[in-house]
Amino acid sequence: MAHKLDLRDGAANGRPPLHADMDGGAWARHMQRAYDDLSRRADAAPELSVVDPYGATSPAEFFAVVSELFFELPHRLRGTYPDVYAELTRFYRQDPALRLRPTHGRALSGR
């Protein structure tokens, strides 16, 4: 689903067309900062990453992986990358952490 949304502007680049009330600069900063962090973590200790290290392969995959985590394990995403979580709440126009209970253990694959 995330890849289809990302492709709405013709490019799979991790930046889908944003809503008019969203700040594109903030989106770019928050996503890039988290993508860079995940890339470092994936290189250093992928088994310890809360976010599937596959997300570090490209910005498009990062968007897909964090989107999946947003809906499946929102508390983990919010705890690891709160700015990304906030951007996704604006993009998807919902806050799944409000309706789902926190879970314990490792994150699911984002693929």
N, C-alpha and C positions, 0 to 999 in steps of 0.2 A: 504494500500500500504506500509506504513512504517513497519508494522509488517512482511510483506513478505520480505522486504529488510533486516530487522534485523535478520530474520531466515536463511538468505543465508549461514551463517557459522554454522548452526545447533542449535543455542541457541538464544532465545528471551531475550536479556540482555541489550538492548539499545545501543549496539555497533555493527552496521552492519560491514561487511568487508569494510574497507576504501580504497580509491584509493591509489596507490603507492606513490603519491606525497603529501599525507596528513601525518601530525604528530599525531600518535596515542596517545602520551603523552599529547599533547595539547587538543585533543578531550576529553580524559578522565578527565583532570582537569576542562575544561570549562563545560562539561556536569554535572560532579559531583557537582561543585560549584552551578550551577543553580538548579539542582535537590534538593540539600540541602536547598537552599533558598526557592524554591517553597514548599517544605515540611514544613518549618517553617511558611510560609505565609498561607498555607492551614490549619494548626493547629490553627493559631491565628485569621485569618479573611478571610475565603475562599471566601466570597462574594466580597472582594476587589481585588482579584487576577486577573491580566490581562490574565494569563495563566490558563487554566482550572485546578482546583485543582485535578482532576482525574489523572493528570500526576504525582502526588506525590505518587501514589500507588505502582509504581515500575519503575526502569530505562527503561524497555521496553515500558511502557505506557508513560513515559516522552518523549522518542524519538518520539513516535507516535503523541502525543499531540503537541509538538513543531514543528514537521514536518507539521502537518495540519495548524498550525498558520503561519508557514513560507510561505505557498502558499496562504492562505486566507487573512491574515492580517499581512503582513510582517513588516510593520512599527511598529506595536505594539510589535512584538517579538524583533525586532532590538532595540527598545527603552527600553525594559525591560531586555533582556539578549543579549547584543551586541556580546559577544564572542560566544554564541550558534548560533546566526544568522550568524556570520562569518564562523563558522564550517559548517553550513548547506549550505551556498553558495558554499563552496568548495566541499561538498559531492554531492549536487544535480547539481553542475556546472551551476548555474544560480543565478540571484539576482532579485527576484520578486518585490522588492521595487522600482526598476528602471522602471518597467512597470505598476505598480498599484499606484493609488492615495491613500494618507492616508485617513482613515475613522475615524469617531468619535464614541464614545460610548463604550459599553462593548465588550469584546472578545466573539467569538462564542465557543460553546462546542467543545472540542477536541476529543470527542468520536466518 
